[in-house]
Structure formats: structure tokens, C-alpha cells
Amino acid sequence: MKLACRYVALMVLAGMSLARAAPVDIHPAGPAVPENLLRFELRFDRSQRLPFDVERLKLLDGDGVEIQHALLDVALPDADGRRITVLLDPGRVKTGVGPNLDAGRALKEGATVSLRVLGGDVDVSPTVKTWRVTAAVSQPLQPELWQFSSPRRGTRDALSVDLRTPISSTGERLIAVQDEHGRRVDGTVTLGDGDTTWRFKPSRPWTTGPYRLMTHPGLEDPSGNRRCAAFEAPIRSAATCEGASLTFTPKGAS
């Protein structure tokens, strides 16, 4: 009887702990970030009060000390207020400009950093995500290197694309599938494996194809690098900033 009571008490405490867990996913989702990281992205399970209070966020070093003047004080919400983008100060990220020369980057290769997100309610525990900091990523995106795991025709199996490197989590919406007539294919999209895998599940079964995977010119990695130019490099002209078009064909049904 005592054992049963103790079990129930533990379950109640566990339930309280789960209820108080902050309902937010923090991106980049992987274990590491480059030292020229440009943004953090927060995904809440419900709309947040806007304007979002950036004071709810603290960027901490490996000793738990706040890294000063790292984040811009303006957050960028999506339409429903459930996804919030917070930029690191671009002037500190981009080499050779005033804030970078004065203070350097907020993140340093080889260090450990954490982002602490306070819950919107006083009784909600903060969420903390920790990363190791790696070398800066200063190359344009290369969709041509992506690898496909093609679905079977006649099924609604998901198309899986290995992106090789992370993309911005908001970029999942900047990749689309077109059928052979150039029409956008309806379906649902998810990112996985630390934002390095893009998955698309169609609303209707795949046909014989061929299909095209299309990327928007604005697709970026977490450091702001696009296909047309790295964040550190100037965009030469609007004509050079184009999305990628990659062809794939569903496999024969087994």
C-alpha cells in the first residue's frame, strides 16, 4: 500500500514537472552552431503576446554568464505569433564593420553557449538549449549536393531530402515540389535531424513523375548564407539570385 502511494505521489510530481515545462522548441535544433550564427528561431505551441519581449531571452556562455549586447532587441514573429525569430546583432556577425571591429562576434569557435527562454507565465520553467560553437560557415548554400530518398509511386510515402547542412528552420516553407506540369504539389513539410533533413508528405499519391524540387531565392542557412551569395559576400545582381530546380522521379511500386 505504501509503495503504491509513493508511486502515485511520484507520478503526480512528474505530471507537475511536465505541466510546467516551457512549451517551446529552439532552433537551430542540432548540437552545434557556427560562430557566425545569425538567428535563433523559437516555436511555441500557442500564440505569444506581441510584441515579443526579447528580455525573455538570455544568451549565456559556458559559465552561465550572460553574453552582453549579443541579440537585437526586436523580435520577428510570424503571422500567428507562434514562431519568433530573434537575430544576433548582424553588425557583430559580419566581419569588418563597426560593431564587429569593436566587440567581435558574440560566439567564439570552441566555446559552449546556451539560450535560456523564460516562459510567458511565472509558473512555467525556462527552457535552455546548449550548443558547442564551431567554425564560421561562409559558403553559399549548395542545393546541388542534396541527396534524395525518392518515394514509391502510387503511395503517399514521404520524400526525404538530405540537405547535408542545416537550413534556417523557417526555410522549410521555402522549398516546394512541382509536378511535371509545373503545378505545386500539396502536402505537409517537416524538418528533422537537426534541421538537415527536409521531408514532404503529399496529400495525394505520387504518380510516375518526373517532379521538381524548387527552392526560393531567399532560402538561407542559420548564418544567412543563400545560394546566390554567402552572408559575407555582396549580391552581385538580382539576376544571379535564383532558386534551385532539382529533378527526381518516384520509384516503381513494389
N, C-alpha and C positions, 0 to 999 in steps of 0.2 A: 504493500500500500504506500509506504514511504517512498519507495523507488518510483512508483507511478506518479506520485505528487511532484517529486523532484523533476521527472521528465516533463510533466505538464508545465511546471514553472520555467524550465529551460526553453521550452517551445514558445511560451509567452514572451520571454525576453528576446528570443531570436526574432519573433514577429515584430516586436517593438523596434528592434535594430533595423529590420528590413524596411519598416514603415518610415523610419527616419532617414533612410539612405537618400542622398540627393539624386533626383531623377534627371541626370544629365550625362550624355556621352561627350567625351572630349576628344577632339581631333587636332593634330594627327594622331591616328589610332595606334600606330606602331610603337616600338620600344625606343626609337631614336629619332632625332630631328637634326637637320643641318644647322650650322651656326648662322647661316643667313636666312633662317626661317622668317617668313613674312607675316603669317597669320595663325591664330588659333580659331577653331570653329566649335561651337557648343550646340549640342542637340538636346533640347528639353522635351519632356513628354507632354508638356502643355504650354500654352502661350505665356510669355513673360510680360511683366509690366514694362511699358515703353515710355520714355527712352530707357534703355537698359543701363543700369548703374554699373559702370566699369569698376567702381570701388569694391564690388563683389569679387573681383579677381585679384590674386596676388601671384606674381611670378617670383619663385624662390630659388636660391642657389642650393648647393649641396649641403650647406649647414643650416638650411631653413631660414636664411636671411633674405628679406625682400630685395630684389634687383630693382633699383630705383630708375624711374623715367624710361622704362622699357616699353610700356604699352601706350598707345594713343588713348585719349580719354573719350573717344567717340566710338560706340559700337554700331555695327551694321546689321540690323535684323532683316529676316525675310518677311514676306507678306503677312504670315500668320503669327509671327513673333516666337516661333518655336526654335528657329535656328538663328544663332547670333554669331557674327564674325567679328573678331577683335584683332586689330592689326598691331604688330610690333612697330615701333617708330621706323618708317621706311628710311628716314634720314640717317638713322644709326645702322641700318642694314646695308644700304648702298655705299660702297667704298668711294672715298674721295670727296664726299660732300661734307658740309659743316658739322652736323651732329656726329657723323662717323669719325671725323678727324678729332673732334673734341672729346668724345666719350667712348668711341669704339662700339663694337656690337655688344648687345646685351648678353648674347650667348657665345660661349667660347668652346672651341673644339676640345674634347677630353673631359669637359665638366659634366655635372649632373644638374638638371633643373627640374622644377615641379611647378605645375599650375594648380592653384587652390581656388575652387569655385564655391563661394558661400551660397547656401540655399536661400530661396526667396523668403522662407519663413524662419522665425527664430529657433524653432524646434527641429529644423532639418540640418543634419550633419553636413559639413562641407565635403565636396568631392575633390580628391587630389590625384593627379596623374603625373608620373615621373618619367623623364626621358634621359638618355645619355646623348650628349651633343657630339655630332660627327663633323667632318669637314664640310665646308660650303659646297653647295651644288650650283654650279654656274653655267650649265649647259642647257640648250633648248630642249623641250620635250621631243621625243623621237617615237611617235606612234608607229612608224615603220618597223620598229623592233618588237611590237606587241605580238604575243602568241595566242592563237585561238584554240579553244577546245570546242569544236563545232558540234552542235546538237544533231539529232536524227530527224530527218524529215518525217512528217506525219505525226510528230509528237509536239508537246509544249515544253520539252526539256529546255533548261536554261543554256543560253550561250555564255560561256565563260572566257574572259579575256585577261590574260596575264599581262599587266601593264609594265612589269619589270621594276618600276619605281613608283612611289606613291604619287597620287594626284591630290589636288585640293578636294576635300570631301564635298564641297559644294559643286565641284566639277562633274559629279556623277550625272547631273542633268544636262551637261554639255556634250554628251555622247549619245548618238541615236542610231537606230537601224532603219535602213530603207530597203524596200523590196525592189524587184527588177524593173518596176515601173516608176521608181523614184518616189513612192509614197512612204511616209513614215509608218513604221510598224508599231502598233500599240502594245504596251506591256509594262512590266514593273522592273525597276532597276535597284540594285543594291551594290554597295562596296564592301569588300572583305579583305582579310589578310593584311591588316594594317594599311588599308586604302590602296593596295597594289593589285587587287582583282576586281574587275567590273563584271557584274552578272546581269543578264537580261532574260526575263521570262516572258515570252509573248502571250498575248491574250488569245491567240488562235494558233493552231498547229503550223509548223514550218512547212513550206512547200518545197519544190525542187530547187528554187533559187535561180540565179545567184542573188545574194544580198550584199549590201554595202554597210559598213560601219563608218559613220560620219562623225567627225569631231568639229566643234565650234572653234573659231579662231581664238576665242577668249579662254579656252581651256588652259589651266595652269597647274603647276605642281605647288606644294606648300611654300616654295621660295619665290613664287611669282614668275617662274620661267614658262614661257609659251613656246609653241612650235616655231613661230616666226622669229623669236628672239629670246635670249636669256634676259632676266631682270636687269642685269648689269649692262646690257648692250642696248643701244638705241634702236628703235624700229625704223628701218631704212625708208619704207614707204608702205602705204596701205595695201598696195598690190601684193606685197610679199607676205602679208599676214593672212594666210588662208588655213582652213582646217584640213584635216587629212581625210582621205577616202580609201578605205581598205575593203577588199572583197573577200567574202567567204561563202561557201556552199554547204548546206546541211548534208550530213552523211545519209546513205541509204538506210532505211529502217531494217532492223534485224529481225 
